[in-house]
């Protein structure tokens, strides 16, 4: 079963985006993975379950044959 992936945009300053990218890199995550983890930490049970499912099913970045 294929998943439909959609885009979600947020408006932030360059400084905030660059810091978020640095933090994600320190944690070994992509910026998208960091944002999804933060969404999971809101306290909403359904959002947390959906975010965990997304992170579990998300393909890792890079070429598939390098894994």
N, C-alpha and C positions, 0 to 999 in steps of 0.2 A: 504494500500500500504506500503510495507516494504522499508526501506532505506538501502542502501549499505554504510556501514561504513568502511573507510580505515584508515590506519595509516600514520602519517606524523612525521618524525624525524628531529630534529635540533641538531647541535653539539654545546655544550656550556660547560663551566667549571663547576665544582661541586659547586663553590661559587655562580655562577649566578643561577644555578638551585635551590639551597637551598633558596636563597633570593626570587626568583620568587614563590616558594612554600609557603614561609612565607607571602608574600604579598597577594597571592590568598586566603590563609586561613584567613587573617585579613578581607578580603572583603567577606568572606563566599562563595568562589568559589573554584572549582577544578582548577588545573593548566591548564587543557585543556580549561576550560571556560574562564580563564584569557587570554590565547593566542588567542582564537577566538574573544574575545572583542577587543584585541589590533589589530587584523587583520581588524576588522570593522572600526577602527579609522584611517585607512590609507588615506581616502579621496576618494577612488574609490567607486563610487555609487553601482556598481554591487556586488563588494566584500562585501560592507556594508550590502546590502540586503540579500546576501547569509549567512553571518555570523549571522544576526539577526534571520533568519529562522532556522539556525542550533541551536542557543541557545533556541529558542522557542520550538523546537521539541525534543531537547535532554532530555532523561530521567535523572532524578536526581539520584545521587549515593545512594547506600544503598539498602536495601531490600524493594520491592514494598509494602509489607503488613505493613510496619512501617510508611507509609505516610498517 
